[in-house]
């Protein structure tokens, strides 16, 4: 299926909401390129009744099922244990299936967090931070709002079951970084960018453009979906210096707490191989007080001097590392 047929099979061109080349923002506001919001006028294509499939899977789901927040599509059951009920279907009406957004084996996507392999106690603490209001976001009306609501509705037993499941899974690297002067023009859907089917490009500017390699695979919630993060030339090397040495006093070297391989130490989580947009959002939210709690508190001195260009570079380098 070619790129134009692929995109129009997912949603009509009239429903695409095109992103401006350099998202405008206040000088002291969050970088809009990292905080995509599904526009109010976005309309997904109706269910055409045709079952959807993904490569290397015999499973099939309708579009309606793939959009049901109480269903976690299982495309590759041989690759992970059976999902506990809270991950597979959640609990109506308030607790969505964890595997719907984060996928069946926890890879997540640019719009949210990868959970596979995170320490169970860390996952529990984050849910408690959502519940208490310690973890928020600089830009509301995104999926963090959903997390706050379902965290308040979830029981301790449900949270523990999800944390135990995801922590036992092996994380995979699913993002490749491409340093470039240009990036695909994009449109916004479901809190993330997707490349225009026309293949048009534009100057990248001071931002990262992270998009699915195969949009249909991502929309179908396939755990094998992969992403490309287009970053300005020189980002990875600059990020490596910040991560490994602190950049001559700009910050504390990430390896100090997250380990020499960046895969975490004890309850301190792995940061290797994570989505670039996700990393930038967390660094910004911590710096500006939208994330508190015990783990975020440890990061306050680390991020205080970081500028947006530093966050971008750190995120680009981390995405190149195997989790």
N, C-alpha and C positions, 0 to 999 in steps of 0.2 A: 504493500500500500504506500503510495507516495505521500509526501508531507502535506500537500494541500488536501487530499482526500482524508488523511488521518485527522487533521485538525477539524475539518468540517463534519467528520463523523462524530466528533465529540460535542461540538457546539457550533451553531451557525455563526458566520462571520459577523452578522449584525449584533450578536451577543457579546463579542469580544470587546473588552474595555482596554484601550491601548494606553500603555504607560508613556509619559513624556520622556524625551531623551535624557534630561537631567532633572530628576524629581526635585521640585522646589521645596524649600523648607526654611524655617527661621534659622538664623545663624547659630543659635544655641539649642536648636531642636534636634530630635533624633533623626538619623539618616533614613529617609523614606525608602531607599533602595533595599534596606534590610527589614523593613516593617511593612510589607505589603498587606493591604486591606482589601478584601473582596468588595468591590463597589456595590452600592445599593441597587444599581440598574443592571447588574450581572444576571443573566438568565441562562442556565444550563439547558442543553437540548433535552427534549422530552424522551422518555423511554420508548424506543422503537420496537421493543419486544424481541429483539435479537440477542441471544445469550452472548456474553463476552468471554473471550479466552485469552490466555497469555502464553508465551513460549514455554515449552517444556512442562506443561501442566495439562492434566486431563479434566480439571475442574471447569465449571461454567457458572456464571452468575449473570442475572439480569441487571440492567442499569439501575432499576429500583433497589435491588438488593445491595448493589455497590454504593448506593447513597444512603443506606439505612445505617444510622449511627449505632444501632443495636446488633449489628452483624460485623464480625471481623472475617473478611474473606480469607480462606485458607487455600492458597494455590499450590503450595509445595509441602504437604503434611509430612513427608519423609525427612524433612530437614530440621524439624523441631518437635518437642514433646506436644502432647495434646494440650490445648489451651484450657486453663481453668475458666469456669463460667464467667467470672467478672471480666476476663480478657476477651472471651469469645462472644458474649452477648450483653454484658453489662447487667443492669437491673433497671427496668422501667419504673417510673418515668424519668428519673433524674440522673442516673449513672450510665453514661454511654459505655459501649464496649471499648476497653483500652486498645484492643487490636484494630479498631476501626481507624483511628488516627495514626497510631504508632506502628501499625501493621502487625501481622501475626507473630513475627519473630523479632519485633522491636527495632527495625532500622530507622523508623521515622522518615522525615523528609526535611526540606528547607524551611517548612512552615512550623516545625515542631522539633522535639528532641528525640534522638536515638536513645532507646532504653536498654538495649541488649548489652549485658555485661556490667551495667552499673551496679555498685554495691546495693544490696537490698535495703540496708539501713539508710543509705543516702536517698533512695527513692521514697522511702517512708517519710523521711524528714522533709523532702520537697512537698509531698502531699500535705503534710502538717503545716508547712509554710503557706501553701495556697489557702488552706482552711483558716488559718489565723489572720491572713492578710499581710503576712511578712513578704510574700512573693507576689508581686504585681508586674505591670509592664508600663513602659513609657507611652505606648500607643494602645488605648483601649479598643474594644470591638474586634479583637482578634481572638485566636483560640485560647489565649491565656484566660479570658473571661469564662470560657467553657470549663477550663480546668478548675477555676476557683469555685464555680457552681457545683461541679460534680464531686470535688474534694470535700465540700461541706456535706454532701449527701451520702458519700461513701462511708461504710463502716470500717473500723480498724481491721476487722478480719478480711474484708475485701481488699483493702490496701495492702495488707501483708501478703495475701495470695498473689496479687499482681506483681508485687516487688520480688517475691521469691521466684516466680516464673521468669520474669525478664532478666533478673540478675544471673540466672543459670545459663543464659544463652550466649553464644559466642558472637561478638560484634564483627561486622564486615566493613571494609572500606567501600563506599559507594559513590564517592565524589572524586572527580579528577579536576585538577586546576590547570587552566590554560592562561598563560600570561600573554596579553595581546593589547594592541592599541584600539581595537574595535570589538564590539560584541553584538549579538543578535538584538534586533528590536523585539520588544516583548509586549505581551498583554497580561493582565492580572486575572487570575481565577483561583478561588479557594485559598486565599492568603499566600499565594506564591506566584512567581513569574513563569511564563511559558514563552518560548520563542515563536515569533510570527511564522506561519506556514510559508510565507513568501521568501523567507531566508534573508530579508533585508538586514543590514548592519548599520551601526552608528558608532561614533567615538565613545570609548568606554568611560572616560573621565575618572574622577576619584571615587570609584565604587566597584563593587563586585556584582556581577550578573549571574545568578545561579539558576539554571533551568534543567528540567528533565531531559535526558538524552532522547527518550522515546516517550512523548507525552501520553499516548494511549496507555502504555504500561503503568505509568504513574497514576493516571486517573482511575485505572482499574484496580489500584491498590496492590499491585504486585510487589512482593518483597524483594524481587530481583531488579526493581527499577533503579537506574543509575542517573547521576547528575553531572553536569559540567558547570564549573565555577570559573567564569571569565574574570580575570583580575588584571590590574595595570602591570605593565612590565616592571620587574624588579621587586614585586610584592613579596615573593616567597623568600628571597635572600634577606630582605629587610625584616621579615617576620621571624626568620630563623635566628637572627641576631638578638631580637627582643626576647624570644622564647628561651634561648640558651644562656644569654649573658645579662639580660635586662636592659640592653642598649645603653651602656654607659650611664647608668643611674636613672634612666627613664622609667623603669619598672623593676620589679623583682623577677628574676629568671623563673619561668614557669616550671622548669625542671626541679627547682628547689622543693616544691610541695607535691607536684604531680608525678615525680619520678623521672629518672634519666630517659626512659622510653615514652614518657607522657601517658602511660597507661594506668595511672593512679596508684595510690599507696593507702592501704587500709580503707577507710571510709572516704578518702579523697578521690573523686571520680577521674576516670580517664578523660583526656581532652583530645586524644589523637584521632584523626579521621572524622571529625565531626563537621556538620554542615557549616559553611562559611557564614551564611546569614544568621544561623542560630548563635554562633559564637559572638558575632558582633552585637546582636541584641542583648546577650547576657552581660557582656562587658559594659555596654552602655547603661543597661538597667541597674547594674551594681554601682557603677560610678555615680549615678544620679539618684540613688536611694530607692529605686523601685523594687529592688531585691534586698531583703534583710535576712534575718535568720542566722544560725550559727555558721554555716558554710559561706554564705555571702559576706558575713562580717569579716571573715579571714581574708577576703579579697579587696577590701576597701582601700588599704594602702597600696595594693598592687595596681589598681586602676586609676588612682587619683590623678596622675600626670598624663594618662593616655589620651591622645587625640584620636579623632575618627580615622585618620590615616594610619595610626599605629594599630588600632583595632582591626582595620582591614588587613594589614600585613600579617598580624598574628593569626587571624582566621585563615588566610590563604596558606600559610605555612602548616598550620595544624591539619588542614584538610589533606595535605600531601602525605601525612604519616599514617602508617598502618595501625589500626586500633588493637 
